[in-house]
């Protein structure tokens, strides 16, 4: 697509770097911003503010304005630690209200094909947190992708010898789903992880 404006071309290029944004969506967003300068200014200011104010919590590595973050500062179960891949995964677990312990964000998953090794993740920091003996269970809440499963397997192998209970999120059929529409691997895992009633 040919654009006569260098600044519009640059804006489109930046918008297309966002996940899920292609040429058409970038163009639609750009023209929306151009039609409403007050929204453009507010968006630009909020992006700058986020860059200036947000940082990673020095304890759990979640995104926060305050260090330590609100979750690390709160009174919670100090014996359970939930390990997630990304800060947005922490938010998903926290939204469920089912976990009242502490968190640790790895900032990725192991992926030899993409060159992501244990040294690229917050694994050394995780092991350091486990040294004081307060944590008795680590819940591995990595994604159910090949990389997430590999990361969970790796973490389980290095944490279990420390005498800490390691558990994994259950995976199965989503509530409200019809079996006929669920893929075979999910049905297999649901059957393997079945519990007695």
N, C-alpha and C positions, 0 to 999 in steps of 0.2 A: 504494500500500500504506500503510495507516494504522499508525502505531507510537505506543504510549502513552508511550514514553520519549524525552525530548529528546536525551539522550546517545546512545541507540541510533540515532536518526534522524540525528544528526550523524556518527556512525561510518559508517553506510551511505552517507551523502553523500560522505564522504571516500574510502571504498573504491571507489565508482562513478567517481571521477575517474581511477582507474588504468586503463591500456589493457586492453581486453578484458573489463572487469568490469561486468556489468549488474546489475539489481536482484536477480535470483535468486542470482547468485554472491556479491554483496555480503552478502546475508542469510546465506548458508551460511558465508562467512568470519567474519562477525560472531559468529554463534552458536558457531562453533568456538573463536574467541578467548575468548568468555564462559565456555565449558566448561573451559578450561584457563588459569587466571589466570597461571601461571608462564610459559606461552608468550607470553601477551599482554605481560607485563612485559619479557620478553627481546626481543620484537619492538620494543616502544616504545624500549627502551634502545639497541638496535642502530640504529634510525632516527635517534635523537638523536646517536649517536656518528658515524654517517656524515655528518650535517649539520655536525658540529663539526670533523671531521678531514679530510674529503675536499675537494680543491680541483682546479683545473685546472693541469696542468704549464705552466710559463711558456715552455717551448720548443715542445712539440708540441700542447698543449691537451687531452691525455688526462686522465682522472680519476686522481688519485693522492693519497697521503698525504704523499709526499716530493716536494720540488721541487728539481731536476728529477726526473722520474719514473724508474723503474728502467730503462726502455727507452732513454731519452735519456742515462742515466748509463752504460749498458753499452757495451762495445766492439763496434761494429757497422759495417757498410758506410756510410761517410759520403758516398758518391757517389750513392746512390739514396734517393729520398724517395717514400713511398707516401701519397697524399692520400685520406682517407676522410671520409664525411659525419659520422659520430657515433662516440663512444668505443667503443660495442659493435661497430662495424664493424672498428675496429682490433683488438679481441680476436679477431674471426673470422679476420682475415688472419693474425694472430700464431699462432693455434691451428693453422693449416695447416702452419706451419714452412717455407713456401716462400719467404718474404721475410725477408732479414736486414739490411735497411737501416733508415732512419729513417722516422718517421711525421709526418703533420700532420693534425689533426682540424679540419674546417671548422665543425662544430656546425650542420649543416643543409645545405640545397640551395637553389639559386635557384628561386623560385616567384613570378612576378609576380602570379598570381591571389591568393596569400596575402600579398602585400606583402613577400616576402623578396627583398632586393636584395643585390648584392655587399658593400655596406657593413654588412649584418647578419651576414655570415659572417667567418671568420678568413682572408680572402683577402689583405688588406694585410699581415698577419703572415707569410703564406706567401711573398709576394713579397719581403719583407724577408729571409727565410731564404735565398732564392735569390741574393741579392746578392753573397755572399762567394766565389762561383765553385766551391765544393767539390762541389756537387750537379751531376751530369752527366745524370741521368735522373729524371723525375718520372713515377710510375705513378699514373694516375687510377683509383682504386678506388671511385668513387661508384656508387650503386645504379643498376640498369637500369630505373629509372622515368623518366617524362618529365622530372621535375625533376633527377634524377641525370644524365641524358644532357645536358640543357641546361647543367648545371654543368660537366660534363666538357668540353663544346664551348667554353664560355666560358673555362675555365682553359687549355685547349689554345691558344686564340687569343692569350692574353696571355703564356703561358710560352714558346712556340716562338720568338718574336722575340728572346728572351734567349739563344738558342743552346743551349738545353737540350733533350735528347731527351725527348719526351713519348710515353708509351705508355698504353694503356687495357687494363683487364682483358678477357680474351677472354670472350665469352658464347656459350653454346651449349646443347647437350643434356646434362642431368645424367647422370652415370654410373649405369647400371642402369635407365635409362628406356627405354620402348618408344616408337618413333617415332609410333605411332598416337595416343598420349596427349599428345604435345607440341604446344603451340599453334603456329600457322603462323608467327608473328613470330619465335619462337625457332628454328624450323627454317630460316627465311630467314637469320637472323643466323649460324647455324652454317654454312650453305653459303657465305655471303659471307666468313666468317672461316676457311675451310678452309685447311689447310696441306699441303704436298707430303710424301709419305712416301718 
